[in-house]
Amino acid sequence: MHEVVLYGVGSPIVVDIEESLARAGITIAAAVQNVDGEIHLLDPARVITPVNVTDRLTQLPFMIPLFTPGHRQAAAAEASRQGFRTAFSLIDPSAVMPRAIQAGPGLYINAGCCLGAACELADFVFINRGVCLGHHARLERFVSIGPGAVVGSLVHVEAGALIGAGAVVLPKVRVGPNAVVGAGAVVTKNVPAHCQVVGNPARIVRDDIIGYNDLKVA
């Protein structure tokens, strides 16, 4: 049976990753509490602090259970400094996956997703529950897609962008780096970098954001 280390336990989304790992028959060797605060892991007995990370643990693959792109990038860099080298990709067994797909390390695809053929998913992409991703979609580094979003075919989502829960992005649209698509928005045209869009059809409400939660993915 395979083992992984979770790097970060402060986000509620960690419980979904626990469930996906259990369904895939993968055990959690340890879960690193890298910042002070509430612990959301269902099995708190696995939690350790960074000072308790051993050489054995750093040899195992690690996952970052954080939805915010900027937080995920920062935690991945911290895990690397801690000595971790191999980012683990996890696809929930319930997801419908194509035969033709390109995927980078650190990918997480939650339960109930359906992906079209010939998608390109870069490093540390996070796709939440029930997402439908069209064929030839391209998601760059640290992109996050919220629950129930529908992302059409040939959509290109650039690094650090976030698409909120239930949003719809029509085919061939480009979402710029560190842009935010609000929950339930219907995106019919390109979204520039560092912009936030909401509504149906989506309109720009801010054009000066750093990124989701005021954090930028470099």
N, C-alpha and C positions, 0 to 999 in steps of 0.2 A: 504494500500500500504506500502511495506517495505521501510526502509531507511538504507543507509550505509554512512560511512565516508570514503573518500579517503585520504590516508596519503601519500602526495607527489604529486606535480603538475608540476615538472620540466622536466619530460620526455614526448616527443611527443606521446608516446603510450597511454597516459591517455585518448586521444580522442576516441580510440577504446573501452576502458572500459566504457566511457560515453555512447557510442552507444549500447554496449551489455546490460548495465543496462537499457537503455530506452526500448530496445526490450523485456527485461524481466519484464518490469513494475515496476522497482525499482528506487526510487529517491535518489539523492545525498543530504544528510542533510548538509554536509560541506566538504570542501576539504582543507586539512592542507598544507600550504606552509612551509615545514620544513627546507628548505635551501634557501638562497638568489639566485635569478636568474630569468630566463624567466618563465612565467606562460603559460602552454599549454592548460589548461582547456578551453573548448568551452564556459562554463558559468562562467566567472570570478567572478560573484556576490556571488558565493558559497565559495570563497577562504577566509580562515582565517589564522592567525598565531598561533603557538603553545600556546602563552599566552592567546588566546581567546577560547581555548578548554574548554568546560564546562563539568560538571559532567553528564549532560544529554547526551552529545555527546559520552563520554567514555562508556556509557552503550550500545551504538549502535555497530553493527559489523563494522569492518574496512577492507579496501582493500589496498594493496600496488601496485600502478600502475607503476612499474619499471621493465624493462626487464633484466638488469644486475644482476646476482645472488648475488654478494657481496653487491650491493646497496640495493637490496630487503631485504637481511638479516639484514643489518644495520638499515634500516627504520623500520622493524618489531620489532627489539629490542628497538628502540627509541619510537615507538608507545606503546609498553608495559610499558616503564618507564613513559610515559605520562598518563597511566591509562587505556588504551584500553586492553580489555581481550579476545574479540571474533573475530577471523579472519574469514572473509566471503569468501565463495567459490562461484564463478560465472562461469556458463557454458552458453555460448551464445546459445540462442534458436535455432539457425541454425545448431548447431553441431549435428552430428550423434553419439549417445551414446549407448553403450551396456547396457543390464540389469545387467550384472555381472561386477562390478568394485569396487575397494577400493580406496578411496580418502581422503586425509588429509585436514585440514583447510587451507585457504588462496589460494586455487587452482584457477587459471584463465584459461579458455579455450575459445579462440577467435572464430570468425565466420568461418564457413565452414570447421571445422575439422571433421575427421572421426576416431573414436577410436574402436579398436577391443576388444573382450570380455576378461575378467579376467585381465585387466590392474591393476597395483598398482601404485598410484600416491601419493607421500608423501606430507608433508607440503610445501606450498608456491611454488608449481610447476607452471610454466608459459608456456602455449602452445599457440603459436601465430597462425595467420590466415592460414587456409588451410592445416594444418598438418595432415598427415595420420600416425596413430600409430597402430602397429600390436598387435595381441592378446598376452596376457601374458607379455607385455612389463612392465618393472619396472623402474620408475623414482623416484630417491631419493630426499631429501630435496633441495629446491631452484634450481632445474634444470630448464633451459630455453631452449625451442625449437623454432627456428626461422621459419618465414613464409614459407610454402610450403615444409617443410622437410618431408621425408618419413623414418619412424623408424620401422624396421621390427619386426616380432614376436620374443618373448623371448629375446629381447634386454634389457640389464641392464645398466642404466645410473646413475652413482653414484653422490653423493651430490655436488652441485655447478658447475657441468659440463654444458657446453653450446654447442648446436648443431645449426650451422648457417643456414641461409636461403637456401632452395633448396638442402640441403645435403641429402644423402641417407645412412642409416646405415643398413647393411644387417642383417638378422636374426641371433640370438644367440651371437651377438657381445656384448662386455662389454666396456663401456666408463668410464674411471677412474675418481675419484673425481677431481674437478677443471680443468678438461681437456677442450679443445676447439676444436671443429670440424668446420673447415672453411666452408664458404658458397660454396655450390655446390660440396663439397667433396663426394666421394663414399668410405665408410668405409667398408672394407672387413675383417678386423681382429681387435683384441682388441686394445684399445687406453690406454696407461698407464696413471697414475695420473700425473697431472701438465704438460701434453704435449699438443702441438698444432699440428694438422694434417691438410693437405690441399691436393687437387688434386684427380685424378682418375687413379688408385686406390690411396687412401689417404696414405700419407707418413708423418712421423714426421719431422717437420721443427724446432721445439723447444722442449726441454725436461726439461726446467727449469722455466716455467711460474708459477706465483703465482696463477693465475686464470684469467678469462676474465676481461679485463680492469685493470689488475694487482691487483685484489681484490680476496681474498680467502674466501670461505665459510668454517667455522670451522666445 
